[in-house]
Amino acid sequence: MIAQSASINAKYTLVSIAFMVGSLAIPPLSLFGQSGANPKSDKGPVGIWRGESRCVVRPSACNDETALYRIAANARAQDPLMVSAGKIVDGQEVSMGSSECSYTVKTHVIACSLPNGSSLHLEVTGDTIEGTYTLRDGRLWRNISLHRAEQK
């Protein structure tokens, strides 16, 4: 299910993904990169990610944004990850919403189907995530480039 604090639509970007763990259950170790399946993504997707979300369609209502993604295991649902989107505005994180997403360990791909029909496709490679935000009609709307942030 989607828990959304702000409406996500084609005019606004999915900038940040935040994962919230709602259970004390222990998720599969493969989500934390301990499966040994592929050294290119040995840490897995769980963590905090920062970077850029760049508009592809110009001119449009889209604006380039600083992205903040928080990725966590989702032990209570069928999809293994919880993704909440946000952006940085005037130095503050603005939440764009949350979504349960699938994660394919073999390919290191996070896939999210959003409530407005758009989709997010992210590929994890070590401490980097590269991805796209695609509108419901199939148009590429954003390119996303993130790096794992330092945990404090």
C-alpha positions in Angstrom: 0.0 0.0 0.0 1.0 3.6 -0.5 1.3 6.0 2.3 1.5 9.4 0.8 2.0 12.8 2.5 1.9 14.8 -0.8 0.3 14.1 -4.1 2.7 12.7 -6.7 1.7 13.5 -10.2 3.4 14.3 -13.5 4.0 17.9 -12.6 6.0 17.0 -9.5 9.0 14.9 -9.3 9.8 11.8 -7.3 13.0 13.0 -5.8 13.6 11.2 -2.6 12.8 7.7 -1.5 12.7 7.1 2.2 12.2 3.6 3.7 10.5 3.2 6.9 10.7 -0.1 8.9 7.4 -0.7 10.7 8.2 -4.0 12.3 10.9 -5.6 14.4 10.9 -8.7 12.1 14.2 -9.4 10.5 14.1 -9.0 6.6 16.1 -11.3 4.3 19.8 -10.8 4.5 20.0 -10.3 0.8 18.4 -6.9 1.2 21.4 -5.8 3.2 23.9 -7.1 0.6 25.0 -10.1 2.6 24.0 -12.7 0.0 27.3 -12.6 -1.8 25.4 -12.8 -5.1 27.2 -9.9 -6.9 30.2 -7.9 -5.7 29.1 -4.8 -7.7 26.3 -4.2 -5.2 27.7 -5.8 -2.0 26.0 -3.4 0.4 22.5 -3.7 -1.1 20.0 -0.9 -1.4 19.1 -0.3 2.2 20.4 3.1 3.4 20.2 6.8 2.7 21.0 8.1 -0.8 21.5 11.7 -2.0 21.9 13.1 -5.5 20.1 14.7 -8.4 16.8 14.2 -10.1 17.1 15.9 -13.6 14.1 16.7 -15.9 14.1 15.2 -19.3 11.2 17.0 -20.8 11.8 20.7 -21.4 10.1 23.1 -21.3 7.7 21.6 -18.8 6.4 22.0 -15.2 9.4 19.8 -14.1 12.3 21.3 -12.2 15.7 19.8 -11.5 15.9 18.9 -7.8 18.2 17.7 -5.1 17.1 14.2 -4.2 17.2 12.3 -0.9 16.2 8.7 -0.8 15.8 6.6 2.3 15.7 2.8 1.6 14.7 0.3 4.3 13.5 -3.3 4.5 9.8 -3.8 4.6 9.2 -6.9 6.7 5.4 -6.5 6.8 4.6 -6.7 3.1 5.0 -8.8 0.0 7.3 -6.2 -1.5 10.7 -6.2 0.3 11.4 -2.4 0.3 9.6 0.7 1.5 10.4 3.8 -0.6 9.4 7.3 0.4 10.1 10.2 -2.0 11.3 13.7 -1.0 13.3 16.6 -2.2 15.5 19.3 -0.6 13.9 22.7 -0.6 15.6 25.6 1.2 17.8 23.1 3.0 14.8 21.1 4.3 13.5 17.7 3.3 10.1 17.8 1.7 8.3 14.5 1.6 6.7 13.5 -1.7 5.3 10.2 -0.5 6.0 6.5 0.2 5.6 3.3 -1.7 6.3 -0.4 -1.3 8.7 -1.5 -4.1 10.1 -4.7 -5.4 13.8 -5.5 -5.3 15.4 -8.1 -7.6 18.6 -9.3 -5.9 20.1 -10.9 -9.1 19.8 -7.7 -11.2 20.0 -5.2 -8.3 16.9 -3.4 -9.6 14.3 -1.6 -7.5 10.9 -1.2 -9.2 8.1 0.9 -7.9 4.6 1.3 -9.4 3.2 4.5 -8.1 -0.5 5.3 -7.5 -0.7 7.8 -10.3 0.3 5.1 -12.8 3.9 6.4 -13.1 6.9 4.2 -12.3 10.4 4.4 -10.8 13.2 2.1 -12.0 16.5 2.2 -10.0 19.6 0.1 -10.5 22.0 -0.3 -7.5 25.7 -0.6 -8.3 27.8 -0.5 -5.1 27.4 3.0 -3.6 25.6 4.4 -6.7 22.0 4.3 -7.9 21.0 5.3 -11.4 17.4 5.3 -12.5 14.4 6.8 -14.2 11.0 8.2 -13.4 8.5 7.4 -16.2 5.0 8.8 -16.6 1.9 6.6 -17.0 2.0 7.2 -20.8 5.5 5.8 -21.0 7.3 9.1 -21.4 10.6 9.4 -19.6 10.2 12.3 -17.1 13.4 12.3 -15.0 16.9 10.8 -14.8 18.0 10.1 -11.2 21.6 9.8 -10.0 22.3 9.0 -6.4 25.2 8.1 -4.1 25.1 6.4 -0.7 25.1 9.1 2.0 27.2 9.0 5.1 25.2 7.7 8.1 25.5 9.8 11.2 
